[in-house]
Amino acid sequence: MDPQETTRLQEAWKAKGSPPCDHPNTVKERLNGMQTGDKVCTTCGKEFWAA
């Protein structure tokens, strides 16, 4: 998922009132086609940074 798509998900989730999310599905984040090592929830757009 690219950063622009992540932002769209986050904005849509905020418009819904930011309800709790269990983050049921995550995908790898990509920047310019390359994986960043981070993951993003496909439901709410929360980003999970790799340690």
Secondary structure by P-SEA (a helix, b strand, c coil): ccaaaaaaaaaaaaaaccccccccbbbbbbcccccccbbbccccccccccc
